[in-house]
Amino acid sequence: MKKCLINAGLLCLLSSLCLQAQAATAKFHIMTDPVQGTWSNYALSGDGTVMAANYGGEIYRWTAAGGFQDLGPGDPNSSSIGISRDGSTIISGYIGSDGFSRPAIWNASGLVDLGHPHNGCTTIGNSWGSGYGVSGNGSIAVGLAWTCTAAEGFEWTANTGNLSLGHPAGNHSSRASAISANGETIVGFWEDPTGPRRPVRWVGGKHDLFLGAKTIGEASAVNSSGTQIVGQAPGASGYGIAFFYSDKRGLIKLGTLTHINTDQSFANGISDNGRVVGWSGDQFGHGIEAFTWTSSSSSHMQKLASVLNKLGAKIPAGTTLTDAVSISADGSTMVGQYVNGQKFGNWMAHITK
């Protein structure tokens, strides 16, 4: 009997230690931006230790140790930004010596001009497009390239150059907005013959309207293995709401924080453990707030601030997290925008276990 009691006590002790080891905590801080009074956009590496930032067209690389490193001017008319999972490569757009904007990557070699698809139009106005995403090691880049009449998604490697992913017939566009870390799945939009965007993925260079040919919306992000996709599609009321999709589970519409029929939501990112982040609300009414949703739970989306607060994050009083624009693949780091009274700015949060 004594032996059993000792074993039971030991099990309780070990269980307690395991619970402590697995307890998650969160830290929150307001970022000190290198540029004030302009728009910003962000992308995080796989473990959140490196961040790419686009401030009004100026491109930066951020690390906790070194802060913001200015990589030089990008395209002032494009907010696109992406980063490889290993943090080695950043993608966006920049203005060439000819005055044309074009997709580019920044890596250890410096700036690499990705050019224009081989089948692209030579009369392209003043833009060749912009870069949006890169694979895990930075070897494959994707984005948008302008044609004579519209725009099309592209895929680039150092060996093949810039190759077109095609676009709908006529004056209709496509865009490659993100690529899985393994480089096998590209997601974005493929316009409907009447104009609206439709969610699309490319596998092996072939486009697939995975939500059906009549579903409008767009795919915005994909997990590292290409098995989970998020974006926006119409809800029951016809307004755009965030979605989660996998071949295994199909389409899950995430709704909105308020459940008001006229509110909208948009999913900006997904981690490899199925945490989705984005914004929800009415941009022209009662405002928007950052949300989070997890694929392992059947619950509705939650306010990201509430989740972070429960994990111990200290968000300043009066601060509303209006958007979560990126999440690291491991789910440890998130970044986005906030408002506090008349003050606007950017934040970063870290979740540790």
C-alpha angles and dihedrals in degrees: 000000000000090000091052091050091051091050091048091050091048091051091052091050093049091047090052092050091049091051090051092048092051097045109117124220131188135212125197132193139171110241122237100229119216089217127038130208100023139095120272140196133187145198127190132215120239096274096030095243094115126046132189116212135190113199111183090322097316112118123221138180115211132196129171091240100044104027119208119355114194110227094183138260121330128179111313089204097055128069094188118131135163139167136199120251091247091051094237099114134046124191133199135111135286140184115257127213088265090062093249120127114229141168116274142171130215117211140140089299092056125242118356119196108219094197125199131306113276090239093046127120119268092210099068107148109228101323138069092180136252142275120251112171146010134201124253097277096031095249096119123049130188137186145112129312125187120236128194092275108016141345135278139196117254139196121208136191129166090248100046102030120211112341126187120242090199133241136229117285117275126011094339129121143218132194134198102218102172143002130209117251090246088057095233103106128049122186136191137104137313114194123240117240087252093051113262121117122255127201112256140176129195121213118177089356093299120118120232124191089210095181093049134276093273099048111104125205133071143264113240108176143012133198123249095268095043092239098113126050132184134190141111133302134160119287126213091282092050095251118124117263134176119269138195120206138183130160088238098051101022123212121346117184109210099203122205137293094248099036088224109151094229096049121102136204136194131199112222102176149003131205125217090255090058102259111149124198134186142108135296134188144058113308091197098040131029094357134244135279135198115257138194131201131177126214091216091063129065092207125113122266115284135214105265091218091058092051092048092047091053088054091054102264114153106222112183116254114267093021118133118194100221100181143006105209101177142015127192118246091248091052093237100114136043132178133190150124133296140187127210112180105304093343123099127188149130134277141194129204131193126200117199133181 
